Amino acid sequence: MQRFVTFVDGSNLDGVLKNLALRVDDYGAFYRHVFEESVRHWGRTFADGSPWPAPQHSRIYWYVVGKMDEWDLNDPKAESRLRSRFEMNVRLKEYYLERVGPIAADRSREDDAWTLCFAETRDWYENKRKALERKKRFYFGVQSATDYVEIRQEGHWKVDLLNHTLNEKGLDTSLAVDMVALRDIYDVALLISGDADGIPGINYVKGQSKHVGVVEFRRGSSDESSKGTSSRLKIAADFVVQIFEADLLRRKLAYRADTDFAAPMNYGHHENYY
């Protein structure tokens, strides 16, 4: 029996679905299709024309963000620390000063600028906190409803409050470490990720006689699609599995959605996430 395990970078998958404007309702069927296509590509690459052991999809490890920096914005000390940072950030302060309208003589433009900044920061942070809780409930539902899926909440959002930005940490590292640590439970690793940081792990498990396939989601159909672009990750892998948008829609494995729905995390225009 040929054992397959899938490692999923949840942030990468979210980005793919957002880019393709797709919504997935049944992740069990979705991953089953990915597995079947992967087996076909693997067999064509390594066992074409010869018998090979029956494939088994042992498990899906799905890595997602589960934590974020915690701030109590009702704490005067927290507000004081942020105010100090605000005063030192010349560009940010000037931006809010420009937005402050005419004020009474007994009020300070600097105070009004800070009040506006802090109010928007509080709203932004609360929206991100609620969004993360929605995501966690969603993944709990997926794991409860789908066999052989293990959600690993290894990612952490580092928060830059005043600039309203998120920076993801830990997710890609945990995936790469587990791919090496779990090498004895699989023969073929399927990787849904776009992060080149996983290349050392890929090379290591290949050195342990494991096969590694990278899953690439493509717009359109196989008939109309040109050859995919190369990447360091795809070059490092043994084979590349192409999953086409048209096939997902035709098989009702995904549905057309607007971009806001397709991306559970609707990040602001100035956030550096993907």
VOGU-3710 file (C-alpha; in Angstrom, 3 decimals, decimal comma):
1> mqrfvtfvdg> 0,000/0,000/0,000  1,296/3,441/-0,973  0,579/5,921/1,828  -0,195/9,532/0,907  -0,361/12,415/3,387  -1,385/15,967/2,482  0,147/19,017/4,161  -1,889/22,198/3,653  -0,757/25,770/4,233  -4,172/27,194/5,073
11> snldgvlknl> -3,187/30,773/4,308  -1,930/29,760/0,881  -5,161/27,887/0,150  -7,232/30,879/1,278  -5,239/33,060/-1,089  -5,729/30,660/-3,990  -9,485/30,508/-3,493  -9,646/34,281/-3,203  -7,651/34,739/-6,398  -9,892/32,297/-8,296
21> alrvddygaf> -13,063/33,677/-6,656  -14,090/30,191/-5,537  -15,976/28,919/-2,511  -15,615/25,352/-1,215  -18,447/23,888/0,852  -17,431/20,205/1,049  -13,750/19,949/1,852  -13,946/16,174/2,077  -14,894/15,964/-1,608  -12,449/18,746/-2,478
31> yrhvfeesvr> -9,458/16,974/-0,947  -10,580/13,635/-2,364  -10,367/15,157/-5,847  -6,913/16,568/-5,083  -5,815/13,122/-3,867  -7,167/11,299/-6,933  -5,479/13,733/-9,297  -2,266/13,427/-7,294  -2,321/9,640/-7,522  -2,800/9,898/-11,275
41> hwgrtfadgs> 0,139/12,291/-11,660  2,314/10,258/-9,309  1,541/7,015/-11,144  2,270/8,614/-14,498  5,585/9,934/-13,192  6,916/6,959/-11,242  4,962/3,862/-12,207  3,734/4,377/-15,757  3,300/1,013/-17,439  4,045/-1,045/-14,340
51> pwpapqhsri> 1,934/-2,221/-11,405  2,117/-0,180/-8,212  0,677/-0,587/-4,710  -2,845/0,578/-3,959  -2,831/4,213/-2,776  -4,192/5,220/0,626  -4,840/8,815/1,682  -3,853/8,484/5,325  -4,438/11,997/6,641  -4,665/15,715/5,858
61> ywyvvgkmde> -2,707/18,079/8,092  -4,151/21,559/7,649  -2,096/24,398/9,167  -3,950/27,586/10,057  -3,623/30,700/12,188  -4,975/30,127/15,672  -3,611/33,048/17,706  -2,881/36,735/17,484  -1,134/39,294/19,672  -3,422/40,176/22,561
71> wdlndpkaes> -4,073/43,792/23,472  -6,444/45,177/26,070  -7,258/48,519/24,502  -9,378/49,452/27,510  -6,220/49,501/29,623  -4,939/53,097/30,033  -1,361/51,778/30,100  -1,831/50,158/26,689  -3,252/53,378/25,280  -0,368/55,339/26,764
81> rlrsrfemnv> 2,199/53,052/25,100  0,431/53,408/21,772  0,224/57,179/22,159  3,989/57,299/22,643  4,505/55,310/19,443  2,063/57,585/17,657  4,010/60,675/18,697  7,261/59,162/17,387  5,787/58,124/14,035  5,978/61,396/12,110
91> rlkeyylerv> 4,275/60,219/8,934  1,414/58,543/10,765  0,862/61,572/12,964  0,853/63,913/9,974  -1,679/61,682/8,221  -4,139/61,973/11,108  -3,469/65,665/11,646  -4,500/66,266/8,038  -7,757/64,429/8,653  -8,679/66,435/11,724
101> gpiaadrsre> -11,077/69,221/10,832  -11,382/72,676/12,407  -11,416/72,487/16,177  -12,291/74,759/19,048  -9,579/76,989/20,449  -9,509/75,151/23,752  -8,728/71,803/22,107  -5,490/70,360/20,740  -5,202/69,149/17,140  -2,698/66,567/18,352
111> ddawtlcfae> -5,195/65,221/20,872  -7,941/65,052/18,256  -5,607/63,335/15,805  -4,721/60,728/18,419  -8,377/60,220/19,372  -9,227/59,503/15,732  -6,264/57,160/15,300  -7,023/55,248/18,485  -10,715/54,867/17,614  -9,877/53,458/14,176
121> trdwyenkrk> -7,210/51,217/15,674  -9,652/49,853/18,227  -12,206/49,080/15,487  -9,579/47,472/13,262  -8,233/45,264/16,035  -11,707/44,166/17,138  -12,625/43,278/13,552  -9,503/41,131/13,199  -10,144/39,435/16,529  -13,708/38,574/15,483
131> alerkkrfyf> -12,508/37,406/12,080  -10,045/35,023/13,720  -12,774/33,613/15,967  -14,987/33,034/12,903  -12,146/31,221/11,202  -11,556/29,021/14,228  -15,247/28,075/14,352  -15,170/27,345/10,631  -12,155/25,041/10,923  -13,691/23,272/13,906
141> gvqsatdyve> -16,742/22,574/11,752  -14,606/21,286/8,887  -12,654/18,950/11,157  -15,849/17,660/12,774  -17,503/16,979/9,418  -14,541/15,639/7,439  -12,742/12,351/8,016  -8,965/12,245/8,361  -8,548/16,019/8,558  -6,456/17,387/11,406
151> irqeghwkvd> -6,489/21,153/11,870  -3,266/22,433/13,388  -3,548/25,991/14,701  0,158/26,735/14,589  0,108/30,160/12,963  0,247/33,426/14,899  -0,632/36,930/13,779  1,878/39,558/14,817  -0,056/42,812/15,011  1,181/46,294/14,150
161> llnhtlnekg> -1,720/48,158/15,689  -1,087/51,711/14,571  -0,326/50,743/10,973  -3,220/48,258/10,914  -1,117/45,399/9,550  -0,790/41,687/10,242  2,289/39,546/9,786  1,847/35,792/9,946  4,421/33,782/11,891  5,007/30,119/12,607
171> ldtslavdmv> 2,633/28,419/10,189  5,064/27,577/7,390  7,758/26,565/9,868  5,445/24,152/11,697  4,374/22,575/8,419  7,972/22,054/7,297  9,008/20,600/10,663  6,070/18,179/10,728  6,702/17,014/7,174  10,111/15,832/8,363
181> alrdiydval> 8,988/14,567/11,787  6,107/12,524/10,324  8,107/11,019/7,461  7,699/7,466/8,768  3,909/7,530/8,335  3,863/8,265/4,596  5,467/7,298/1,315  4,240/10,297/-0,671  3,749/13,811/0,703  1,373/16,171/-1,091
191> lisgdadgip> 2,059/19,830/-0,388  -0,389/22,705/-0,824  1,866/25,674/-0,201  3,626/28,467/-2,003  6,402/28,988/0,514  9,946/28,285/-0,632  11,006/27,990/3,028  9,793/24,388/2,852  12,436/23,389/0,302  15,012/22,105/2,861
201> ginyvkgqsk> 12,326/19,833/4,327  11,388/18,591/0,867  15,005/17,794/0,081  15,422/15,998/3,401  12,437/13,661/3,017  13,398/12,992/-0,598  16,744/11,862/0,786  14,786/9,421/2,965  13,262/7,837/-0,178  9,972/9,726/0,084
211> hvgvvefrrg> 8,216/11,278/-2,890  6,926/14,845/-2,723  4,274/16,397/-4,938  3,305/20,070/-5,028  -0,335/20,900/-5,775  -0,833/23,873/-8,096  -4,265/25,435/-8,622  -4,729/26,871/-12,110  -7,240/29,208/-13,673  -9,320/27,899/-16,586
221> ssdesskgts> -9,154/24,319/-17,857  -6,437/21,919/-18,945  -7,464/22,382/-22,592  -6,920/26,129/-22,609  -4,167/26,468/-20,051  -0,584/27,182/-21,001  2,350/25,609/-19,208  2,533/26,751/-15,597  5,242/29,046/-14,397  8,216/27,513/-12,643
231> srlkiaadfv> 9,069/28,142/-9,012  11,753/26,974/-6,634  9,183/24,942/-4,703  7,904/23,152/-7,817  11,433/22,495/-9,027  12,345/20,945/-5,664  9,333/18,593/-5,718  9,295/15,260/-7,534  6,085/16,046/-9,394  3,498/18,807/-9,757
241> vqifeadllr> -0,252/18,219/-9,638  -2,322/20,758/-11,546  -5,878/21,295/-10,293  -7,963/23,358/-12,697  -10,641/25,852/-11,788  -12,967/24,554/-14,526  -12,801/20,985/-13,197  -13,647/22,110/-9,666  -16,684/24,019/-10,944  -17,830/21,268/-13,317
251> rklayradtd> -17,646/18,600/-10,620  -19,375/20,939/-8,123  -16,380/20,753/-5,822  -16,273/24,548/-5,716  -18,659/27,356/-6,543  -18,246/30,813/-7,938  -18,124/33,438/-5,226  -17,318/37,108/-4,961  -13,866/37,833/-3,621  -15,037/38,905/-0,180
261> faapmnyghh> -16,832/35,600/0,343  -14,052/33,511/-1,156  -11,505/34,980/1,244  -12,645/34,440/4,848  -10,116/37,046/5,947  -10,903/40,282/4,126  -7,645/42,154/4,652  -7,247/45,885/4,195  -5,433/47,391/1,243  -2,276/48,088/3,211
271> enyy> -1,912/44,772/4,997  0,982/42,486/4,208  -0,355/38,994/4,614  0,130/36,741/1,616
//
